[in-house]
Amino acid sequence: MAIERRKSFIHYLPVYGCISTGLIYTAIGVIALLSFFKVRHGGADEGSMLALINDYVVGKIFIGIVLAGTLCYIIWRFYEAVTDPYEYGRNVSGIAKRTGICLSTIADVMIVNTAIRVLLGTTHIALDGQPREEQEKIASLLNESWGDELVITMGLLVIVTAIIQLVYGVTKGYKERIDIDHFSRGIQVVTHGLAWTGYIARGIILGIIGFFLTKAGFIANAKVVVNTDKAFDFIGDHIGHAYFILVALGTICYGIFMFILGVAYDTDKD
């Protein structure tokens, strides 16, 4: 008879973290579509959404859930990179994969930072999605003697993160973390479809944000910086409305996939 190993507390962190991530990205995708169809004006980014709901008790609870869950996921990802439960190893390929795990938390760290500042009332995020606060922060960095180089480095890191997300989705790198073999064939196909679409959409948005952040460093102009909302707008204005809708739907798919990942997360190679 096989003996089931009891999981430690830390092995439940990615479950809570994935579900919290699913909540926020599903909401962002929905808001993006509502903005496209002019039901509301902008706000399809993490900061604007959290600032909007912060006026309500239920909203504060939601922000608290997202904050705690995202922190759990960040802690787990660093734990994962250090302890190497999937046995990537210490060779060049293994180190690269474990470094990629750490870099993949950049977007999550940004969400945590925003959530804390919204709850503390120390932020002035525009509810219409305008990246004024982000541009002000970058402008202050550009005023420093080392500011250009730092902003360029930040932008390149976001671009690398975007590429990691794209590769992760296309190569199904998430498969070792999700235990769905006991699900029906149909559910497995849908899950992989959600993941493929979601990671590509997330990679595209992060790539656009990283590109303009890097550009801001090169031309020393913070006004070109965009957030998630304006990345969506860039797609709609310069690539096409159909692609805007596809990326927004892809963002929702990513959120739904994270719900499934949270439910079926496999924290080791058993």
C-alpha positions as CSV (number, residue, x, y, z in Angstrom):
1,M,0.0,0.0,0.0
2,A,1.3,3.4,-1.0
3,I,1.8,5.9,1.9
4,E,0.6,9.4,1.1
5,R,3.1,12.0,2.2
6,R,1.7,14.9,4.2
7,K,2.4,18.2,2.6
8,S,3.9,21.0,4.6
9,F,2.3,24.4,4.9
10,I,4.5,25.9,2.2
11,H,3.1,23.5,-0.4
12,Y,-0.3,25.1,-0.1
13,L,1.0,28.6,-0.9
14,P,0.9,28.1,-4.7
15,V,-2.7,26.9,-4.5
16,Y,-3.9,30.1,-2.8
17,G,-1.5,32.2,-5.0
18,C,-2.8,30.8,-8.3
19,I,-6.4,31.4,-7.3
20,S,-5.7,35.0,-6.3
21,T,-3.8,35.6,-9.6
22,G,-6.7,34.1,-11.5
23,L,-9.1,36.6,-9.8
24,I,-7.1,39.6,-10.8
25,Y,-6.3,38.7,-14.4
26,T,-9.9,37.5,-15.1
27,A,-11.1,40.9,-13.9
28,I,-8.5,42.8,-16.0
29,G,-9.6,41.0,-19.1
30,V,-13.2,41.7,-18.4
31,I,-12.5,45.4,-17.8
32,A,-10.5,45.6,-21.0
33,L,-13.5,44.2,-23.0
34,L,-15.9,46.6,-21.2
35,S,-13.6,49.4,-22.1
36,F,-13.4,48.3,-25.7
37,F,-17.2,48.2,-26.0
38,K,-17.3,51.6,-24.2
39,V,-19.2,50.3,-21.2
40,R,-16.6,52.0,-19.1
41,H,-13.7,54.3,-19.8
42,G,-10.3,52.7,-19.3
43,G,-9.1,51.1,-16.1
44,A,-7.9,47.8,-17.5
45,D,-4.8,47.6,-15.4
46,E,-4.0,46.2,-11.9
47,G,-3.7,49.6,-10.2
48,S,-6.8,51.2,-11.6
49,M,-8.9,48.2,-10.8
50,L,-7.7,47.9,-7.2
51,A,-8.1,51.7,-6.7
52,L,-11.6,51.6,-8.0
53,I,-12.9,48.9,-5.7
54,N,-11.0,50.2,-2.6
55,D,-13.9,52.6,-1.8
56,Y,-16.0,49.6,-0.9
57,V,-15.7,47.2,2.1
58,V,-16.0,44.2,-0.3
59,G,-13.4,45.8,-2.5
60,K,-11.0,46.1,0.4
61,I,-11.5,42.4,1.3
62,F,-10.9,41.5,-2.4
63,I,-7.6,43.5,-2.3
64,G,-6.6,41.8,0.9
65,I,-7.2,38.4,-0.7
66,V,-5.3,39.3,-3.8
67,L,-2.4,40.8,-1.8
68,A,-2.1,37.8,0.6
69,G,-2.4,35.3,-2.3
70,T,0.1,37.0,-4.5
71,L,2.6,37.2,-1.6
72,C,2.1,33.5,-1.1
73,Y,2.8,32.8,-4.8
74,I,6.0,35.0,-4.8
75,I,7.3,33.2,-1.6
76,W,6.5,29.8,-3.3
77,R,8.3,30.7,-6.5
78,F,11.5,31.7,-4.7
79,Y,11.2,28.6,-2.6
80,E,10.8,26.6,-5.8
81,A,13.9,28.3,-7.4
82,V,16.0,27.6,-4.3
83,T,14.9,24.0,-3.4
84,D,14.4,22.9,-7.0
85,P,11.6,20.4,-6.4
86,Y,11.4,19.7,-10.2
87,E,15.0,18.7,-10.3
88,Y,16.2,21.2,-12.9
89,G,19.7,20.8,-11.6
90,R,22.7,23.1,-11.3
91,N,23.9,23.0,-14.9
92,V,23.5,26.0,-17.3
93,S,20.0,24.9,-18.4
94,G,18.9,24.3,-14.8
95,I,20.2,27.6,-13.5
96,A,18.5,29.4,-16.4
97,K,15.2,27.8,-15.6
98,R,15.4,28.6,-11.9
99,T,16.4,32.2,-12.8
100,G,13.4,32.4,-15.0
101,I,11.2,31.3,-12.1
102,C,12.4,34.3,-10.1
103,L,12.0,36.7,-13.0
104,S,8.4,35.5,-13.6
105,T,7.5,37.1,-10.2
106,I,8.2,40.6,-11.5
107,A,4.5,41.2,-12.4
108,D,3.4,39.7,-9.1
109,V,5.8,42.0,-7.2
110,M,4.3,45.0,-9.0
111,I,0.7,43.8,-8.0
112,V,1.8,43.5,-4.4
113,N,3.3,46.9,-4.3
114,T,0.2,48.5,-5.8
115,A,-2.2,46.6,-3.5
116,I,-0.2,47.7,-0.4
117,R,-0.2,51.3,-1.5
118,V,-3.9,51.3,-2.4
119,L,-4.8,49.9,1.0
120,L,-2.5,52.4,2.8
121,G,-3.9,55.3,0.8
122,T,-0.4,56.3,-0.3
123,T,-1.1,56.2,-4.1
124,H,-2.8,58.4,-6.6
125,I,-3.6,56.0,-9.3
126,A,-5.9,57.3,-12.1
127,L,-9.2,55.3,-12.2
128,D,-9.3,55.8,-16.0
129,G,-6.2,53.8,-16.6
130,Q,-3.9,56.7,-17.4
131,P,-0.3,55.8,-16.4
132,R,0.4,59.2,-14.7
133,E,1.8,57.7,-11.5
134,E,4.0,55.2,-13.4
135,Q,5.3,58.1,-15.6
136,E,6.0,60.2,-12.6
137,K,8.1,57.5,-10.9
138,I,10.1,56.9,-14.1
139,A,10.6,60.6,-14.5
140,S,12.1,60.9,-11.0
141,L,14.5,58.0,-11.8
142,L,15.5,59.6,-15.1
143,N,16.5,62.7,-13.2
144,E,19.2,60.7,-11.4
145,S,22.7,60.4,-13.0
146,W,22.2,56.6,-13.3
147,G,18.6,56.8,-14.1
148,D,18.7,56.1,-17.8
149,E,20.7,52.9,-17.3
150,L,18.4,51.8,-14.5
151,V,15.2,52.4,-16.5
152,I,16.7,50.6,-19.6
153,T,17.6,47.6,-17.3
154,M,14.1,47.5,-15.8
155,G,12.6,47.5,-19.3
156,L,14.9,44.8,-20.5
157,L,14.0,42.6,-17.5
158,V,10.3,43.0,-18.3
159,I,10.9,42.1,-21.9
160,V,12.9,39.0,-20.8
161,T,10.0,38.1,-18.5
162,A,7.6,38.5,-21.4
163,I,9.7,36.1,-23.6
164,I,9.8,33.6,-20.7
165,Q,6.0,33.7,-20.5
166,L,5.6,33.2,-24.3
167,V,8.1,30.3,-24.3
168,Y,6.5,28.8,-21.2
169,G,3.1,28.8,-22.8
170,V,4.1,27.5,-26.3
171,T,6.4,24.7,-24.9
172,K,3.9,23.7,-22.2
173,G,6.5,24.3,-19.5
174,Y,3.6,24.5,-17.0
175,K,2.8,20.8,-17.5
176,E,5.1,19.6,-14.7
177,R,3.2,21.8,-12.2
178,I,-0.3,20.7,-13.0
179,D,-1.7,17.3,-12.3
180,I,-4.6,16.8,-14.7
181,D,-3.9,13.4,-16.1
182,H,-6.9,12.0,-14.1
183,F,-9.2,14.6,-15.7
184,S,-11.2,13.7,-18.8
185,R,-9.6,14.2,-22.2
186,G,-11.9,17.2,-23.0
187,I,-10.9,19.0,-19.8
188,Q,-7.2,18.4,-20.5
189,V,-7.5,19.9,-24.0
190,V,-9.4,22.9,-22.7
191,T,-6.8,23.4,-20.0
192,H,-3.9,23.4,-22.4
193,G,-5.8,25.7,-24.7
194,L,-6.5,28.2,-21.9
195,A,-2.8,28.0,-20.9
196,W,-1.5,28.5,-24.4
197,T,-3.7,31.4,-25.1
198,G,-3.2,33.0,-21.6
199,Y,0.5,32.9,-21.5
200,I,0.8,34.3,-25.0
201,A,-1.6,37.2,-24.1
202,R,0.3,37.9,-20.9
203,G,3.6,37.8,-22.8
204,I,2.3,40.3,-25.3
205,I,1.2,42.8,-22.7
206,L,4.4,42.5,-20.7
207,G,6.4,42.8,-23.9
208,I,4.7,46.1,-24.8
209,I,5.2,47.5,-21.3
210,G,8.8,46.4,-21.4
211,F,9.4,47.9,-24.8
212,F,8.1,51.4,-23.9
213,L,9.9,51.3,-20.5
214,T,13.2,50.6,-22.4
215,K,12.4,53.3,-24.9
216,A,11.8,55.8,-22.0
217,G,15.3,55.0,-20.8
218,F,16.9,55.4,-24.2
219,I,15.2,58.7,-25.1
220,A,15.0,60.0,-21.4
221,N,11.3,60.6,-21.7
222,A,8.9,59.1,-19.1
223,K,5.8,60.1,-21.1
224,V,6.2,57.1,-23.3
225,V,5.8,54.7,-20.4
226,V,2.6,52.6,-20.5
227,N,0.7,50.4,-18.1
228,T,-1.5,47.3,-18.8
229,D,-4.4,49.5,-19.8
230,K,-2.4,51.5,-22.3
231,A,-0.7,48.4,-23.6
232,F,-4.2,47.2,-24.5
233,D,-4.9,50.6,-26.2
234,F,-1.6,50.3,-28.2
235,I,-2.8,47.0,-29.6
236,G,-6.2,48.4,-30.5
237,D,-4.9,51.6,-32.0
238,H,-1.8,50.4,-33.9
239,I,-2.3,46.7,-34.5
240,G,-6.1,46.2,-34.8
241,H,-9.3,46.0,-32.8
242,A,-9.6,42.2,-33.4
243,Y,-6.2,41.7,-31.8
244,F,-7.3,43.8,-28.8
245,I,-10.3,41.5,-28.3
246,L,-8.1,38.4,-28.7
247,V,-5.5,39.6,-26.1
248,A,-8.3,40.6,-23.7
249,L,-9.9,37.2,-24.1
250,G,-6.5,35.6,-23.7
251,T,-6.0,37.5,-20.4
252,I,-9.3,36.1,-19.2
253,C,-8.1,32.6,-20.3
254,Y,-5.0,33.1,-18.3
255,G,-7.1,33.9,-15.2
256,I,-9.2,30.8,-15.7
257,F,-6.2,28.7,-16.3
258,M,-4.7,30.0,-13.0
259,F,-7.9,28.8,-11.2
260,I,-7.4,25.3,-12.6
261,L,-3.6,25.4,-11.8
262,G,-4.4,26.3,-8.3
263,V,-6.8,23.4,-7.9
264,A,-4.5,20.9,-9.5
265,Y,-1.0,22.3,-8.6
266,D,1.6,19.5,-8.2
267,T,4.3,20.9,-5.9
268,D,6.9,18.2,-6.8
269,K,7.6,15.5,-9.4
270,D,5.4,12.7,-7.8
